[in-house]
């Protein structure tokens, strides 16, 4: 384990999915300030324009000027080709000087929250959601671990961006809650199987993002919809920066139980 006193995440290869906006974009920015020169970032999203704008921003930052390399991968992680393209880019970005592999599984979608569970009769629709939100996380993580196996001097950390929805049912959010619960358990099992890995399920809290805005406007359940609207109007949603700072604190201190689910309000 590393002490927070070291103040950095090492010379890291950071793979961040869903990096083009919201929490993923903020994670890339914050992490770039905490890695040593010679680190590399593989940023993944479906939106090429947003990714390239982030790449340019990081190139002009202090980290970029210090030699941190940023590679963009425009990919649909719901398809195996997308997962393969990320792993290929990560292998290309890796150098023997890298001493820390960090995979942040952030990419996710809300799913259709305008309907209740009884309406999901189409298996293809459900399979498509689970492919992006569950299957891709497992396959990307497994491929990454195989590409960068355990060896002396190499730390490996896997972060799953989780949610309160992994623990509590939200009416009319059947797909989202199911996906988040499945991902949490997936990474808990991984932590049991791979004791050398550092695995964290981090729930960032209610964030001021496009996803939260969509949820407020489309949620079918009236009580959930009111709760979301009240949270926003009363200023109870968090900025991505505030929540991400808590995630960086956890990663730097590195004293959490591997596989644990930790909520932003517990940090």
RAVEN-V956660 format. One record per residue. N is the residue number from 0. RES is the residue in three letters. OMEGA is omega in degrees with one decimal (999 if undefined). Layout:
N,RES,OMEGA  N,RES,OMEGA
//
This chain:
0,UNK,-179.1  1,UNK,176.8  2,UNK,176.8  3,UNK,-178.7  4,UNK,-179.4  5,UNK,172.7  6,UNK,177.9  7,UNK,-177.9  8,UNK,179.5  9,UNK,175.3  10,UNK,-163.1  11,UNK,164.9  12,UNK,-175.2  13,UNK,177.5  14,UNK,-175.6  15,UNK,178.0  16,UNK,-176.4  17,UNK,-170.0  18,UNK,-171.6  19,UNK,-177.3  20,UNK,173.0  21,UNK,-173.6  22,UNK,179.7  23,UNK,178.6  24,UNK,178.9  25,UNK,178.1  26,UNK,178.6  27,UNK,179.2  28,UNK,-175.4  29,UNK,-179.1  30,UNK,-179.3  31,UNK,179.2  32,UNK,-172.9  33,UNK,179.5  34,UNK,-179.7  35,UNK,172.9  36,UNK,-175.7  37,UNK,176.8  38,UNK,179.8  39,UNK,178.3  40,UNK,170.5  41,UNK,-175.2  42,UNK,-172.0  43,UNK,174.6  44,UNK,177.0  45,UNK,-177.0  46,UNK,-178.3  47,UNK,-177.5  48,UNK,179.9  49,UNK,178.4  50,UNK,-178.3  51,UNK,175.9  52,UNK,177.2  53,UNK,177.9  54,UNK,179.3  55,UNK,178.8  56,UNK,-179.1  57,UNK,179.0  58,UNK,-178.6  59,UNK,-177.3  60,UNK,177.4  61,UNK,179.1  62,UNK,179.2  63,UNK,179.1  64,UNK,178.9  65,UNK,174.4  66,UNK,175.2  67,UNK,-176.7  68,UNK,-179.2  69,UNK,179.3  70,UNK,-179.6  71,UNK,174.7  72,UNK,176.4  73,UNK,-172.1  74,UNK,170.4  75,UNK,-176.6  76,UNK,174.1  77,UNK,179.0  78,UNK,-178.4  79,UNK,178.9  80,UNK,178.5  81,UNK,178.0  82,UNK,-178.8  83,UNK,-179.3  84,UNK,177.9  85,UNK,-178.9  86,UNK,178.1  87,UNK,179.5  88,UNK,179.7  89,UNK,177.8  90,UNK,-179.7  91,UNK,-177.9  92,UNK,-176.1  93,UNK,170.8  94,UNK,-176.8  95,UNK,179.0  96,UNK,-178.4  97,UNK,179.0  98,UNK,-179.0  99,UNK,172.5  100,UNK,178.0  101,UNK,176.7  102,UNK,177.9  103,UNK,177.9  104,UNK,-176.6  105,UNK,-175.1  106,UNK,179.4  107,UNK,174.2  108,UNK,-176.1  109,UNK,-172.8  110,UNK,-178.3  111,UNK,-179.6  112,UNK,179.2  113,UNK,-176.3  114,UNK,177.2  115,UNK,-173.5  116,UNK,-175.8  117,UNK,-177.2  118,UNK,-176.3  119,UNK,-177.3  120,UNK,-176.0  121,UNK,-176.4  122,UNK,-178.9  123,UNK,178.7  124,UNK,179.9  125,UNK,179.3  126,UNK,-179.9  127,UNK,178.8  128,UNK,-176.9  129,UNK,178.3  130,UNK,179.5  131,UNK,-168.3  132,UNK,-179.4  133,UNK,-174.5  134,UNK,-176.4  135,UNK,179.8  136,UNK,179.0  137,UNK,-176.4  138,UNK,178.0  139,UNK,179.1  140,UNK,-179.0  141,UNK,179.3  142,UNK,179.4  143,UNK,179.1  144,UNK,177.4  145,UNK,-179.7  146,UNK,-178.3  147,UNK,-175.6  148,UNK,179.5  149,UNK,173.1  150,UNK,179.6  151,UNK,177.2  152,UNK,179.4  153,UNK,173.8  154,UNK,177.3  155,UNK,-179.1  156,UNK,177.5  157,UNK,179.8  158,UNK,172.4  159,UNK,175.8  160,UNK,-171.1  161,UNK,-176.1  162,UNK,169.8  163,UNK,-179.6  164,UNK,174.3  165,UNK,-174.6  166,UNK,-174.6  167,UNK,177.8  168,UNK,174.4  169,UNK,-178.9  170,UNK,-178.0  171,UNK,176.5  172,UNK,-171.1  173,UNK,-178.3  174,UNK,-176.8  175,UNK,180.0  176,UNK,179.4  177,UNK,-179.8  178,UNK,-178.5  179,UNK,178.3  180,UNK,179.7  181,UNK,-179.5  182,UNK,177.8  183,UNK,-178.5  184,UNK,177.7  185,UNK,-176.5  186,UNK,172.4  187,UNK,177.5  188,UNK,179.0  189,UNK,179.5  190,UNK,177.3  191,UNK,-174.9  192,UNK,-172.1  193,UNK,-174.0  194,UNK,178.6  195,UNK,-179.4  196,UNK,168.4  197,UNK,-174.9  198,UNK,-177.9  199,UNK,168.4  200,UNK,-176.0  201,UNK,176.8  202,UNK,-171.6  203,UNK,179.6  204,UNK,179.2  205,UNK,-172.9  206,UNK,177.2  207,UNK,-176.6  208,UNK,176.8  209,UNK,-178.8  210,UNK,179.6  211,UNK,179.2  212,UNK,178.1  213,UNK,179.5  214,UNK,-179.9  215,UNK,-174.6  216,UNK,-170.4  217,UNK,-175.5  218,UNK,-177.1  219,UNK,-175.7  220,UNK,-174.6  221,UNK,-178.2  222,UNK,177.0  223,UNK,-179.8  224,UNK,179.1  225,UNK,179.5  226,UNK,179.1  227,UNK,180.0  228,UNK,178.7  229,UNK,179.5  230,UNK,-179.1  231,UNK,-176.5  232,UNK,-179.5  233,UNK,176.2  234,UNK,-177.9  235,UNK,174.9  236,UNK,-177.0  237,UNK,170.6  238,UNK,176.9  239,UNK,-178.3  240,UNK,-178.6  241,UNK,-179.6  242,UNK,-178.8  243,UNK,177.6  244,UNK,178.6  245,UNK,177.3  246,UNK,179.5  247,UNK,177.8  248,UNK,179.1  249,UNK,-178.0  250,UNK,179.8  251,UNK,-179.2  252,UNK,172.8  253,UNK,178.4  254,UNK,176.0  255,UNK,175.2  256,UNK,-177.9  257,UNK,-178.4  258,UNK,-176.3  259,UNK,169.7  260,UNK,-178.6  261,UNK,-179.8  262,UNK,179.7  263,UNK,-176.5  264,UNK,177.8  265,UNK,-176.0  266,UNK,999
//
